[in-house]
Amino acid sequence: MSTSERVHSLPYDSNRLKKALVASGVQEGGLERYIERAGNSQEYYRFSGDSTVNDLAIDVLKGKYLSPSETGPLQMWDRVARAMASVEEPEQQEKWYQEFMGVLKDFSFIPGGRINHGAGREEVARQPTLSNCYVIPITWAPNLDGIMSLSEQQREAIYHSREKGLPYKEVIQLLKQSGLTNEEIKSSISPPDSVEGIYQHMTEAAFVYRSGGGVGTDLSVLRPKGSHVNSTMQKAPGPTGFMHLLSESTEAIAQEERRGALMLTLRVDHPDILEFISIKSDSKRSRVKYANISVLVTDEFMEAVEADSTYNLSWTNDDPMSANYGKKYSEKTLRAKDVWDKIIANAHMSAEPGVIFWDKTKRDHNVEYATPLVSTNPCGEQPLAAYTACNLGNINLLRFVDQSGSFDFKEFDRVTRISTRFLDNVITYNEDAHALNVIRHAVTSDRRTGLGLTGLGSALIAMKVKYDTEEGLEIVERIMKAMQRATYETSIELAEERGAFPLFNWDGYSGSKFVQSLPEDLKQKIEKKGIRNGTVLTMPPVGTGSIIAETSSGIEPVFATSYRRKVKQEGGNFKEYKTYDPLVKKLFGTDDNLPDYVVPSHKIDPFFRVKMQGIIQRYIDTAISSTINLPEDISVETVRQIYMEGWKRGLKGVTVYREGSREGILQTEEFAGQKTEPNGHHHARKRPRVTDGKTIKMSTGEGSLFLTVNEDERGPCEVFANLGHSGADVAAHTEAEGRLISIALRAGVDPKEIVDQLKGIGGATPRFDRGELILSVPDAIGKALELYTNNRLSELDGDGKSNPQNPQKDEQPIQRGVPNPCPECGSSTVNEGGCPKCIHCGWSKC
């Protein structure tokens, strides 16, 4: 079914829903109980045999996916299934509703986040896009003043060219054919490398953010920093001059508390590459905070790295209207290894930039002949042409492992085929929800879909197979072969039923190295019948989708058997959860004494992760978003080897994350409570509005110390130290000690380390407090904190003072070699008017 106006979902029907649930395997005797449980998030996410619930999954489902009237995942599955079935021919809608509901139920198939959030939302005024991300290029822009002097036909030609997304050079030829002179063309349209082109990009990106999508943009079209502009004395700011502006624009425009996502890329042979690589390396990460950055790396560059040779950087003026057309700017030669080392050092320090092996990516692109790739989506798993979109969904591998630990390939094949059809329906349903007409034209021209996997780490645990083994690799390769065949055969069948994607041409399509690697029978079928979708497979990260499905993310191993995760709440604040892996909790109860086949991600050999990713990449036509988790002490050299191994194994990109290198959404217990910046400095976690604690009183030679120790959910988080009846300086120093200790506690420093540093510090007026020698105010703070953290407050009496253990009288000064020594010079002091003073150096306590 093709549409020229918005497709409306099937109306809700409780009998239809019940029929679909029974067809999917719900026993009729337990139907009402299932509807009650799946319709209530608290019940659906209650751990069996346990009174606790998965608060993280509940909050993510409610905050990101459910409509205001929905109370559990059941209503979401029904809403999404009704929406996608409405695209089918009327006589087939009931059948496909039932099929779609069957795969959505219990998260066997997890549509992309925007689909779960927006499909079937008939109540909203502006239909949200169901595509997660787009590539919005920096391209030519119409000049309104110049256009007004053209004929209506010529204006129509320009606007029509924008809607079709025609390249700049094609538009110039079109306008010349219409009779315009070069000067008229120059006044009517501006090239990509212009202020008009850049700000048009920002406007178009803003519309995408408003509709709920993210954006990828390549900056390589912009001339290098310092180059002359239009033969004038003006100097270009270069690509990096606009990065912060684009980043802040992403942050400024949100849709329902959802900030836009942005990927900025630059070719490795652009003259400004060194500045691009290091733009986010300042200690506070204050620039380009709201964008990911990646380098588009060529084979020529990688070969130069291997050979330790040089390579050329330059930027060519590609504007036929310019007097400098074809001129190369900023030509220079760099040692490839120096640039490579800088990329690696920054990736080691802060997980950016990522690396995209661009030549490999373009060689494998199925539609490169018609719509060349421009950049990638913000996570990198979808290389995209100008104005095209990623249309994603993921199959949950854990659902196909039975109680014996066997993988059900027959059911996996069935769900894969239904999911492939589902995603093609999304394109049609979403056709009128895109932010721009040029996007609508591009998306319907190549009909890209991206079916991926999630729960691989969980599935392997359920099969009792260790992730980093040859057995694990063999199972994954079997799954990928089955998935590739099922998706491609389904897309071929859809082409027979509905027609091939409009840009399909076998001669061009067969030029893809990936298409050439397909089994011979599939290639023959495509040549004969066409194919419905330009691409069909991908591997996204599946972050929040995996949370609500209670599985590991994407193709990653289980991140950790328990960890802390931050989730953005309404208003922009983050809430932190300590989370146990649901499968580990279900199978083993706790994460103590786990079997050896349960291995968290940071304990898996990173080179095995590259090997696993390489096998998966063989069978998918786009790319993979997968982060190789590394321990904090991993060397720069190891990161260098990981990236090089990725290139050699045919990966399209590599991303690493060294734990502690930057504040992360996921943190293992070792790093919970810490914020670590690229320079290694630790910053205190945020203080909660309400804390609980106790106040301890101890006597010192400077007066009575009142030490209040407060806790948050992780333990001691702050100390207030006040000294009664003391001079202003001593009181100020005591307060300062409390503040510094509070910062240290919230930065994750062990209280025992603080105690060890403070205990034993001597002072001018030591005293006994109920039998214990108190050397100074810092010594008292250390001893009071020690009593608190060791749960020894019972040793204090009702007044908060230490129980007497020493026959000496409390609160009397200790006489040392010099009576009442001066703290500055050690000489004896005299008492004048009740104030100790030193007659030698002039010190005065008052």
N, C-alpha and C positions, 0 to 999 in steps of 0.2 A: 504494500500500500504506500503510495506516495502522498505527501501532504503539501498543501500550499498555505494551510493555516494550522493553528495549534491543535494537536490531538488531545482529546479529553479521555480521562481514564474511565474504565468500566465502573458503574456504580457499586457501592458496597452491597454484598448479599451474604448473610450469615450461613444460609444453606449451601451456597457455593463454596464458602470457606470450609465448612465441615466436610463436605464431599472431597475436597482437595486434601485435607488432612488425613482422612481415611485412606485415600488412594496412595498417600505417601508413606503409609505404614502405621499410622496411629490406630490402635485397636478401638473399635466402637465402644467397648465397655469403659475405656479410659479416656474417651474423647473430651468429655466435659472437664475432667480433671486436667488434661493437657492444655485446653483452652484457658482455664483459670490460671495455670502456672505460667504459660508463655505470655499471657496477657498482663502479667504483673512482674516487673523487673526484680523486685525484692525476692519473689519466689523463684523466678527463673535462675537467678544467680546465687541461690543458697547452696552452700556446699553440702552434699549428701552426707548424712550421719553427723552433721555439725550444725550448730546454731548460727554460725557466722555466714556473712554474705560477701560477695566480691564487690566491694564498694567502688573500686576503680572502674570495673566494667559497667556498673549501674550509672555512675556519673558521666562516663564517656557516651554511653548510649543516649542518656537523657539530654546531655549538653550538645551533642553534635548531630544526632540522627532523628530522634523522635519529634513528631510535630507536637504542638501544645496539647492536643487532645489525646495523645497516645500514652499508654501506661506500661507498655512492654514490647518486646520484639515482635510478637505475633501481629500487632496492628501494622508495624512497619513492613513486614514481609507481605502482608495482604495488600497494602497500599502500593508497594513497588510492583508486585505481580499483576495487579489490575492495570497499572499504567502501561506496562510493557505488553500485556496481552491486547490492549486496545489498538495496537499498531497492526495486528493481524487482520486478515479478512474476516468479516463479521461471523461467518459460519464456523471459523476456526478459533474464535476468541476464547470460548469456554475451555476447549482442549488445552490451549497454550497457557491460560491462567493456571490450570491444574498442574501442568508441567513446571511452570516457573515457580509456583508456590512450593512444589515438591523439592526443588533444589535450593530455594531460599530458606526453607524451614530448617531450624537448628544449624544454620550457617554452613551448610555443605558448599554453597556458592555464596561468596560475599561480594556484591557489587561495589564499585568504587564509592568513596565517601560521599561525593556529590549526588550520586544516584540514590543512595539510601536516604540522604537528607532531603532531596528535592523532588523525586519522582512521585507523581500523583498529588502534589500539594495544590489542590484546586483552590484552596482558600486564599492563597497569596496573590497580591496585586501584580507583582512582577515575578514571572516564572524564573526561578534560579536555573542556571546552566547545570547540566548533569555531567559535563566534561570537567575533569579536575584541572587540567592545565592546557596552555596554548603556547605556541611560539609566535610572538608579535615582532616582526622585523623592523629595523630602522630602514625605511624605504622612501621613495619619492613622495612629495606632497603637493597637492594643488595650491596655487597662489590665488587667493580670492580676488585681489585687485586686478590681476592680469586676466583672469577668466572672464570677468564681466565685460571685457571688450571683445570677446569671441562671439561667434554665432551660436545660436541655440544648439545646432547639430554638433559643433565642436565641443561645447560645454558638456553635452550629453556623452560624447566619446570619452572625455576625461573622467567623468564620474562613473561611467560604466567600466572603465579600465580599473578604477579604484576598487569597485565592487568585485571584480574578477581577480584582483590581485596581480595584475600584469606587471612584469618586471619593467624597470625604468627604460631600458633600451627599446623594448617593444612599444612602449607608449610613445617614445620619440618618433619611431618609424610610423606609427599610426597617425600622429599629428602632422608629420611631414606629408603623408599621403592625403591628408585632408586639406592641404594647401597652406599650412602655417609656415612662416619663415623661421629661421633659427632664433632671431630676436623675439618673435612672438612666443615661441616655445619656451625660451628662457624666462620670459615674464609670466608664463602660465603655470609652469611646474618647477619645483625645486628638487635637486638631486638628493639621494639619501644622506650624503655627507654635507648636511646643511642644518642650520638652526631649525628651519621649517620641518625638515625630516625628523629631527630628534624630538621636537615638541609634538609633532603629530603622533609619533610612537608613544609618548607619554600619555597623550589623550586616549589613544586606543587601548593602551594597557590599563588605564584607569577604568574604562568601561568594563574591561574583563574582570578586574578586581571587584567592581561593584556587583557583577553578576555571580561572583563566587569562585572564579577561576584564578589560577596562578599563571605566571608568564615566564618564558625563557626568551632571552635576547642576545644576539651576537653583536659585539662592539667592533668587530674587525673592519666594518665598512667605514669607520671614522678615521680621518687622517691623523697622523702622529702629532704629538704635542710639539708646539713650536713651529709647525708648518705654516706657510703663508696661505691666506684664504683669499680666493678669487683674485689673485694677482695684486692684492693690496698689501699694506703694511701690517694688517691685522694678523695675529698669531692664533692658531687653533689650540684649544685646551687639551685636545687628545681624548681618547676613550676614557682614561681614568678621571678626567676632569668632570665627566658627567655621571660617574658611578654612584657617588654619594647622593646626588640629586635623584637618580632613579630609585635608589634604595629608600630614601625618605618618602618618596611618592608611594611606594608600596606600603609603607607603614601607615601613611595618612588615610588611605582609603580602605575601608573594611566593609564587610557585609555580614550583619548579624554577629558582631564580635569576632568575625573571622578575618584576620589580617591576610592580605595577599601574600603569595610566595613568588620569589623572583630568582632566576638563574641568569647570571651574566657570564658570557664566555668571550675569549679572545684567542686568536690563532697564535701559535708559538712563534711564528715568523713575523708577527707585527712588531714594528720598531719600539712600541711602548710596553713590550711584554714584561720586562723586569719590574717596572713600576706596578703593573697589574698584579704580578705574583705577590708582591709584598704590601699591597695596599691595606690589608687587614691585619698587619703584623704589629701595630702599635700596642703597647702594654695594656691599654684600656679597651682595645678593639672598638674604638669610637667611630670609625669610618665604615661605611657600607655594612651597617649592622643587620640590615633586613634583606640581604641577598646572599645566595650561595654563589661562589665563583669557581670556574673550571677553565683549564687551558685546553684548547683544541690542538692536539699533538699530531704531527705528521710522521709518516714513516721515514722521510728524509732526515728529520730531526733525530729520531730514535737511532737510526743507523749511524748518524754522526756521533751520538753519545757513545754507542758501542765502540766506534773506531777512535774515539777521543779526537775528533776533528772539528772543524768549524762549520758553520752554516750561515746562510744569508738572511738578513732581515730587510724588508722594504715594504712600502705601501704604494700601490699603483693607482693613479687617478683614473677612475673608470667612467667618467662623465663625458659622453660624446659632445656635449654642449660646451665643454671647457676648452680654453685655449691650450691647457696643459694636459689634454687627454693622452693617456698612455705614459705620462711621466712618472718615474719612480721617485719616491720621497724617502728621505732618511735612510738611505742604503748604508748598511754597515754589516760587519762580520763579527760573530761572537763564537767563542768556544762553547760548543753544545753542552759539554759536561758541566760548565759553570752555571748555565741556565738550569739544567737538570738538577744540579745540587741545590740551587735556590728553591726550586719547586719542592724538592724532597724535604729540605730543612723547614719550610713553612708548613708542609703537611704534617710533619712530625710535631711541630710546635703547636699548631692550632687546627689540624684536620682540614685545612684549606691551603691552596686550591686543590680541587679534584682534578683528575686527568682523564680526558676523553680521547681515545685513539681514533682520530677523525677520519683518516684514510680508510681504515678497516670498517668504520661505521658507514661511510658513504658507499664503499664497494658492496656491502651487504644490503643496502637499502633497495627494497623491491620496486619503489616508484621513483628512483633517482632520475630516470629518463624524462619524467614529466614534471615532478615537483622536487627539485633538489633540496637536500637537508640544509637547514640554516643554523639551528641550535638544538638544545634539549629542553625538556621540561625541568622544573626546579630540582627534582630528585635524580634526574639523569637517566632514567630507564626508558624514556621515550624520545629518541632523536626525531625531530619534527621538521617538516617543511614550513614555509611561511604561512601563517594563519591557520595551520592545521591544529588538531587537538588530540589529547589522549583520552581514550574512552575505555575505562578500566574495570576489571572484575577479577576475582581470584577464587580458585578452588581450594577448599580446606582439606588438605591431605589427611589430617587426623580422622576425619569422618569415614575414611575408607579402610581403616585398620580394625579388624574384628577382635574379639576377645582372645583369640588364639595367637594374635600378633601377625596374622596374614593380611596382605594388601589385596583388596577386592578390585582387580583391574576391570572387570566387566562393568561394575557400577561406576567406576571412575570414568570409563569411556562414555557411558550414558549421560552422566552429569556434564562432562566436558562438551558434548554435542549440544545439549540444551543451553548451556551457558554461552556458547558461541552464537547461537541464534538470538539469545537474549541481548547480547551486546550489539548486534546489528540492529535490533529493534530500538535500542537506546538512541542510535544516530538519527533515526526517523522521528522518534518521539521528541527529541531535543532540538530538532531542526530550527524551530522558531525561537528558541531560548538563548541563542548565541548573542553576544553583545553587538556584533557588527555584521553587515551583509557580506563583507569580504570573507569573514570567517565561515559563514553559512555556506558560501560557494565552495570554499576550500575543503571543508569537512565532508560535504556531500560528494565532492569530486573523487576523493580516494577512499572514503569510508573506512578509515583506520579503526581497528579495534585492538585491544591489548588484554588478552586473557592470561593471567598469571597464576601462581601458586602461593599458598601460605601454609604455615604449620608444618614445614618440613622437619624442623628440629623436634617438634612434639611427636610427629608420626614415627620418626626413627626410634625415639624412646619407647613408644607404644609397641614397636616391633622388636624391642630389645636389641637394637642395632646401634653401635657406637657411630656417631656422626663422622669422625675422622678415621674411617677404615675403608679398605677396598670393597667390603661388602656394602657399605653405605653408598659408595660411588656406583656400584653395579645396580642397586635398587633405584637410585635416582636416574640413571641413564635409561632404565626400562620405563620408568614413569614418563620421562621426557619424550621418548620415542612414541609412546602411546598417545600422549597429549598432542604432539605435533600432527600425527596422522588424523586424530579425531577432529581437530580444529580445521585443518586444511580440507579434509573431505567435506565437512559441514559447510564451509564457505563456498566450496565448489557447487554443492547441492543448492545453496541459496542463490548462486549465480544462475543456475538452471531455472529456479523458481521466480526470481525477482530481477535478474539481470546482473551482469558484472559491474564493478565500480566504473563510473564514466570514463576515467582516464586509462582503463585497462587496454594494453596493447602487448601482445605476446612477444613481439620482437624486442620491445623495450624492457618488459617485465623479466624476460629470460636472461637479460644482461646482469641481473643481480647475482653475485657470488653465492648468496644464500639460496636463492631459487635453484641455482645449478647444483646445490648440495642435496636437494630434496630427492626422495626415492623416485625412481623412473616412472612408476605408474602414476604418481601424483602429478609430475610434470606433464605427462601425456594428457591427463584429464584437464588440467588447467589450460593447456594449449587448445584443446578441443572445445571446452565448455566455458572457459573464463573462470574468474573467481570474484566473489562478492566484495571482498575487503582487501585493501592494499597491503595491510599488515594485520596479523591476527594474534600474535603472541608477545608477551613481555614479562618482566619480573619486577614488580614494584616493591617498595619496602613494607607496605601493608601494616602501618603502625596501629592506628586506632581500630581499624577493621579486625586486626588480630586480638586486640584487647576484648572487644565485645564477643568474639568467637572463642575466647579463652584458649588461644594457641600461641606458639612462638610466631615471630614475625617473618613473613616472606620465606626466603630460602635460608635464613640465618639459623645457626644452632640456637638452642635455648639460651637467652642472654645470660640469665643467672637463675639459680633455683629460688633465690629471694633477692629483691632489689628495691630501690626507691625510684619512683617515677613522678615527674611533675606534670600536671595537667592544667591548662589555662582555663580559668573560670570567667564568668561574666564580670566585666569591669577591667579585665586585663591581668588580674592577679593570678598567681599560680598556687595550686594546692598540691601538697606532696603526699604520696601514698607509699607505705611499705607494703610490698606485694610479694606473695609467694606464687611461683609458677603454678597455675591451676592444675595442670596434669601431674606435676610432682606432688602437690597436695592431695590430689585424688588417689594416686597410686601408692604413695609412701607416707602420707600424713605430714611428715616434716621433711626438712632437707638434711637431716643427720644420717650418716652412714648409708649414703645412696650407692646403688650398684655402679660399677665402673663404666657402664654404657651411658650414664647420665653425665655429660661433660658440658659445662658452661662455655660460652663463646670465647672468653679471654684466656681459656686454658687449651684452646685448640691451636695447633700449629698453623700460623698464618699462611704458610705456603700450601698447606692442604686446602685452605679456604680458596686460594687462587685456583687450585686444581679442580675443586668442586664447581666453582663458577665457570671455569673453562668448559667443562662437560655440559653444563646447562646451556651455555651460550651457543653451542653447536646446533641446538634444536629450536632456538627462538629467533624470529626475524627482526626484532628490535634490540633492546639492551637490558641490562640488569642494574637495579639499585640494591647494592649490598655493601654493608660496611664491615671491614675487617677490624674486629676489636683487638686491641693490643694492650699489654700491661704497661704501666707507667714507665718502667725502666727500659723499655725497648730502645735499641740503638737507632740512630739515624741511618746507619749502614743497612740494617735489616729492613727499614722502610724502603730504602733505595732498591734493595733486591726484590722486595715484594712488587713494586711498580714495574720493574724490568721484567719480572717473571710474568706479570699480567699481560704485557705487550707480546711476549713470546708465545703465550698460550692462546692468543687470539681474543682476548677480552676487549670489550669496547670502552671500558672505563674501570678505574680503580679508585676506591675511597677507603682511607684508613682512619681509625680513631684511637689515639693513644689515651688511655684512661687518665683523667686529671688534666689533660691538655687544654680543656676549655669546659665551661659549665655545660653539662649535658642534661638531656631529658631523662635518660636512664643512668643510674649510678649503682654500682655494686656496693655492698655494705661497707667495704673498706673506705669508700669515698663519700659515703652519705654525710651530709652536713657540711661539705666543703665546697667552696667555689674557687676554682683554680684558673688563673689567667695564663696566657702564653708565657709570661715572664716568670712563672712559678710562684708568684705571690698569692697568699691565701686571703680571702675576704670573708668577713663574718656573715653567717646566714641571718636572715631577717628575724627580728625579735617579734614574737607573737604579742597580741594586744593584752593577753592575760597570762600570767605565770604564777606558779605556786612555789613556796619556799619557807625557810625558817631563818630566824635571827639568833645568832650566837654572841654572847657577851664574854669578852676576855679582858683581863687587866694587863696593861703595859706600863712601862715607865713613862710614857707620854700621856697616859690617861686611859679611860675605859674604851675598848674597841667594841663596836657593834657591827658584826659582819652578817649581812643577809645574803643567803645563797638561794637563787630561784632556778626552777627547772622548766623546760618545755618538754615536748614528747620524746626528745632524744636524750635528756639528762640535763645536768647543770648548764645553764646558758648565760647567767650573769651573776655578778657580785656587787653589792653595795657596801662600801667600807666607810664607816663614820667614826670619828674619834672625839670623845667628849672632853671638854675642859683642856683643850690644847691650843697652841699658838696657830695663827692662820696658815703659816707655811707648812707646818706638820699636817694639819688637817687637809690642806690642799694636796699634798703629796699622797696622803692616804686615799683620798677620793680618786686621784689619778691612778693609783695602783688598782683600785676596784674597776675602773673603766677599762684599763688595759687587759686585766684578767677576763673581763666580760667579752671583749673582742676575741681574745684567744680561745675562750670556751666555744663561742659561736662559730669560730673558724675550724673547729674540730680538734683542737689540741686536747690531749688527755689531761684531766684534772690532776692526775698523779704526777705528770711532768711539771705542772705549775707548783704543786706542793714541794717537789724535790728542789725546785729553784729558790723557793722562798724560805723554807725551813733552814735554820742555822745561820741566817744573816744576823750579825751582831749589831748592837747599838750602844749609845752612850749611857742609857739608864735601864739595864736589865732588871726584871722583877720576877718574883714567884707569884703564880696564880694558883692558889689551892694546891700547892705542892709541886707544880710544874714550872720549870724555868722558862720564862718568856724573854728572849734576848732583845727583841725589837718589835716594832709594829709589823714589818714584813714577816717576821718569824711567827707572830701571833696569827696573821692572816693565813699563812701556810698551815699552821697546826689546826686552826678552826676549820679550814677547807678539808683537811685530812679527816677530821672527825666526821664531817658531813658525808663525804664521798664513801667512807668506809662503814657507814651506818653505825657509828659509835656515839651518837648523841645521848644514848642512855647513860653514858659515863658522866654526863653533866647533871648537876642538881637543878632544882626548880628555878634557881636564879640564873641558870645558864652558865654557871661557873664550874670549873673542873673540881671533881671531888678531891679532898685533901689526901695526898699520898706522901707528903713530906712534912716532918715536924716543924720546919721553919715557918715563921709567920708570913702570911701572904702580904703582898703589896708593899714589901720593904725593899729599898734599893739594895743591889748587890755591890759590896765593896770589892773593888779590884785593886790592882797595883797602884792606880791613881784614883783617889776618891772623886767621884762625879767628874770624869774626864771630859774635856772639851771635844766635841765631835769633829772639829776642824783640825786641831793641832795635837790633841791628846794631853795637854797640860791640865792641871787642876783648875777648877772654877770656884768662884766665890758667889755668895748669894747676896744680892743687893735689892732690898725692897721686895723680896719674894721671887726675884728673877735671877736664875743662874747666868753668870757672865764670866768670860775668860779674860784674865788680866794680861795675857801674852799676845793673843791675836785679835782681840776685840770682839769675838763672837758673843752673841747674846741670844738666849732662848726666846726672849720677849721681843 
